[in-house]
């Protein structure tokens, strides 16, 4: 093991400090983690917030349910979880107390592109039977769930993908209940 040396000056007394390779490695890993976390958690600025609301409310208007509003508590929860997932981009739900949609999108995808995958499930929802005989539709039904009044969303880059998350309050998709 090769020691690293640093000369520091405190009270005009020069001290020689020895750092092992392990100390330097730990410091580099800690710095990388701090840097990755700060870059992986891009706050959803006002344009992003407006776009998430616009896309959700357009879908909700089509089925005649009231618009949702932005909720900063939900957004903070989403940002925190997106930062956590930015390390591995795993499509795992947070298991949090809110309704939740997650997706992977291209790094250059717009918010509308990101939410489009959830909206593309609409043809799979059969309103008459309140089921998804055509395949997955629960992301779509969460977007348009009548009782949901607020959302908070976030995105975080991870390798070659963007992790996208929206949280909904009150949550939806209760068995036996209709979304609208």
C-alpha positions, 0 to 999 in steps of 0.5 A: 500500500502506497501512502499519500501525503498532504502538507497542511498549515495550521497556526503556521505549524506544518504537519505532515499527514499520511493518508492510506489508499483506503482513506483516499478511496473512501473519500473519492467514493463519498464525493462521487456519491454526493455528486451523483445524488445532486445531479440525479435529482433534477427538481421539476422546474415550473415548465416541467411542473406545468407539462406534467399537469397539462398532460394529466389534465388533458387526459382527465378532461377527455373522461370528464373528471376534475383537473389535478393540482401540483402538490409539493409534498408529493413532488418531494417524495417523487424526487427523493425516490427518483434520486434513489432509483437513478443509481440502478434505474430499476423499475421498482415501486417505492411502496409509499403511501401514494398512488404511483406510476413509474416508467423509463424514458429516453434521456431526451424525452419530454414530460409528455413523451414520458407520460405517453406510455401510461396513456397508451394503455387506454385502449386496454381498459374496458369501461363496461367491465371495469377491467383490463382484458386487453392487457395492462391499463392500471397506469392509465386508470391512475392518471384519470382516477376521479378522486385523485386531486393532486400529483407530484412528479420527478425525473432522474437520469440514470445511465442511458435512461430517464426514470420517471415517477408520478405520485397521486393523492388520494391514490386510485386503482382500488379493486371493484371501484371505477376510475371515472 
